[in-house]
Amino acid sequence: MSVAPGGALLVVGDVVTDVVARHRGPLAAGTDTAASVRRLPGGAGANVACWAAHEGCEEVRLLGRVGTDACAWHERELAACGVRPLLVVDAAAPTGTVICLVDTADSAERTFLTDSGASLRLGPDDWSDALLDGSGRLHLSGYLLFSEPSRALVSVALSAARARGVPVSLDPASTGFLTALGVDRFLGLVEGVEVLLPSRDEACLLTGLPDPADAAAKLSRHVPLVIVKQGAEGALVARSGSVSARVPAVTASPLDSTGAGDAFTGAFLAALLAGAEPGEAAAAGCRAGARAVERVGGRPPRTADRRAADG
């Protein structure tokens, strides 16, 4: 896969409101559990876009769908991260909401309660081929595959990108939703994708293999480039049926693992657009993932916050 560097990154995916509840130890059934609770902007697609901009991608565009209840807030938050928001306002459904339960006593591991709301109502009518003008890459959130309207959008976007020679990447997004969708159906839907970025658990689920390296190698027979994100164990790069690189993780002190995979993906794509080889781009992804777990929520510091820190 030889692609000239440069161009904008177009991300199509979910924009949601995260309610992050950080608690310590098991939840106490039937009574109260003390927690620190924050309302934050989130969504896998939106997080990837923000991290790509944070990592130096010159132009990042995000196509997503939100309700009238939080559109202005999400537009402001995306713009503050350097992302150009292209948000479709849904008058019939509220903005998606995800409750993130983060156990601070268990490596900041998180559990999601998801109400997709307007985010998975994104459909072909929301797409225009003009969105690809000037784009060097198209990234699709895997959450788009979990509803009929957004699956149809994926098909239209993939066809348009292929016609223009724009490479496409996709993150499978969720083992729970993948199980419901079915492995064979998923692999059929992602035909034509050039880069697949599953987590270790997603890669193993998609192949039925317990070893992530074996899973990465097998997936790379279906998709030209596979990057398996392994958290504290780094990342695997696989092409043409074999693992070509094992990228070590960066040491971090986890506070909240929400969005760490999105941070990896955003940094990885920014590096590819800048001309990096896949192994180098995966190393950039590991660095971003390490920074992400040391923050609460799935987004990087906003542009204004970085300027204040630098000033």
N, C-alpha and C positions, 0 to 999 in steps of 0.2 A: 504494500500500500504506500504509494508515493504521492504526497499532497503538498503543494507549495504552501509555505507559511503565510499568515496574514489573514485579513478579513475579519468581519464581525462574528461574534458567537450568537446564534439564535437559540434560545432555550424555550421549549414548549413544555409546560407542566403545571403543577399544582401550586397555588398560593393559598395558604391557610393561616389561621390564627392558632398559635400554640399556647396552651395553658400548661406551664411547667410547674409541677409540684415535686419538690425535692424533700424526701423524707429519709429517715435513718432506720434501717431494719425493716422487718416484715410489717405489712399493713395490719392494723388491729381490727378484726372483723366485728361489726356490730357496735363500734364506738369510735372515738376520735383518735386520729394519728396526727401528731404535730408535723407541720410541713411549712416550707417556704414556698409561696405560690406567686408566679409572675405571668403576666400576659405579654407574649412576644410575637413578632411576625415570623412566619415559618412557611413550610411547604418544601418538599424535596426539590422541585424545579426552581422555585424562587431562591432557595439556599444555594444551589449550584451556581445560579447566575450571579449572586452576590459575591461568592468566593472567587469566581472567575474574574470579576471586576477587581476585587481586592488584590488578586495575584498578578494584576498588570494587563489583563485583556483590555485593549483600547476601547472597544465598543461591545457592549453586551445588551441584547434585547430579550425581553421575556414576554411571551404570550401566555396568558392565563385567564381564568374566569373567576370572578368574585361576586358576592352579593352587594346590594346597595348599602348594607350596614357598615361595611368597613373598607370600601374601595379607596376613599381619599387617604385613609391612614396607610394602607398598603402601598399606594402610589408614592407617598412621601417617604416611607421607609426604604423602598427599592431605589428611588432616586438618590437618597442619602448614601446608599452603598455604591453609587455609580452605575446603576442599571437603568436602562430605558424601559419603563413599564408600558406594555401594550395590553391593558387589562380590559376584558369584555365584562360589562356589568350585567348581571343576571337579576331580573326583576322578580323572578319566581322562587329563587332559592337563596338562602343565606350563605355567606362566606363559610368555607369549610373550617372545621375546628378539630384540633387534635389535643387531647389531654395526655401529657407526657408525665408518667410517674417515674421518677428517678430515685433509685435507692442509693443514697450516699454511702451506705455501709457495704455495698457490693459493686465496687469498681465503677460507680456511677452508671450502672446498667439501667436501661430504661424500658418501659412498657407503654405502648400507645393504645389509646382509646380514640378511634377515628370516626368522625362524622364528615364525610367528604363534601357535603353541601354542593355549592355551585362548581367546585373545582373539576369534578368528573362529568360535568354537563358541557364541557368544552367540546365542540363538534366541528364537522367540515365547514359549516357556514361561517365559522369564526376564522377560517384559514384564508389566506391570499398568497398566491405564489410570489407576490411582490415582497413578502416578508423575507424572502431569501436574497433580495437584492443586496449585494455587497457582503454576503455572509460567507465566511470561510469554513464554518462548521455548523451543523444542526444537532442539538442535543435534545433527546426526548426523555421525559420522566417515565419510568415504567408504570407508575400509577395510572397513566393514560390507558393502559391495556385492560383495566379492570371495570370499564363500563362501555356499553355499546356505542354511544356517541363519540367518545374519545378514541375508541379503537378505530372507528371510521376516519377520524382525523389523522391518526397515525398512518393509515394506509395512504391517504391523500398527501400528507407531508413527505413520506418516504418516496412516493412516486415523483413528486416535484423536485426533491433533492437529487434523486438519481438523474433526472432529466438535465439538471444543471451541473452535475458532477460535484455536488456538495456532499462530503462525507458525513455520515450520521452515527451518533453514539447513543447508547441507551443504558440506563441503570434499572435492573429488574425490580428494585424497590422494596419488596415485602414477601417473605416466605409464606406468610399467612394467605395473602391474596394469590400468590403463585400456586399454592396448593389448590385453592378453589378454582382457579382458571384452568389448571392442567398443564403439565410440562410440554406435551406434544403441541398443544394449541399455542403455547407461548413461543416455542421455537419456530412455528409456522408464521406467527405474527411478526417476528423480528427478522424474517428473511430480507436481506438487503442492507441490514445494519452492518457497519464496518467495525465498530468498537463496542464491546459489551463489558460493563463494569459491575459485576455482581459482588456481593459480599461472599465470604467463605461459605456460610450456610446456604445462601442462594445457589452458589455454584454446585454444591453437593446435592441439593434438592433437584436441580435441573438435570443432573447426570445420574443420580442414584449411586454415586461413588462416595465413600467416606473420606478419602484423602483429597484435600483441596488441590494439590498439584495434579493429581490424576484428573480431577474434575476440570481444572483449567485447560489441560491438554485436550480433553475430549471436547469441550465447548469450542475450542479454537479450530475444530474441524467443521463447525457450523458457522462461526463468525471469524473473520480474518484476524482480529486482534482481541484478546480477552485479558482483562486486568482484574484479578481477584483481590479484593480488599480484605485484609486479615486483621485489621486493628493493631493490637500490640505485637502481632507477629509480622507486620509489614505487608508486602504485596507480591503477587506473582504476575509475571508477564508471559503470556502464551501465544504462540503463532504456529499455524500449520501442523497442529497436533502434538506440539511439545512445549515445555516450559523453557523460555529463552532467558529469563532473568528472575532472580529472587531479590527483592528490594527490602532492606531492613527497615524496621520501624524507627521512629524517633521517640526518645524517652519523654514521657509526659506525666503530669500529676492530675489524673482525671477528676473533673468536677461535675461534668454532665456530658454524656456521650451523644446526646441529641444532635444530629446533623454532622457528625464526624465523617461519615461516608460521603455526604454531599460536599463537604469541604475538600475531601480528597478529589472528588470528581471535578469540581470547579477548578482547582489548581492544576490538575492533570490536563484538562482541556486548554487552559490558558497557556500552559507550557507547550502543548502540541501546536497551538496557533503561533507561538513564537519560534517554532522550528525545532523544538527538542525531539530527541528520539524517545520511543515509548518508555525505556528504562529510566531515562532522566526525568521524564514527565511523571512517572510513578513515584520517583523520589520526592518531587515537588508535592505530589499528593500526600505522601506520608508526612511531610513537614506540616502541611496545612491541617491534616487530621489531628496531629499532635497539638497544634495550637487550638483547634476547635474544642477538644475535650477539656481544655482548661478554662473554657467560658461557659456561661449558662445560656442555653438556647442554641439555635442552629446557624446563626449569622456571624460574620466577622465584624470587627469594629467598623463603624460607619466612616465614610470619607471625612466628615467634619470632625469626628473623634480622633482620627489619625492625624489630621492637620493640627489639632490642638496639642496632641502629644508631641508632634515633631517641632511645634513652635516654641 
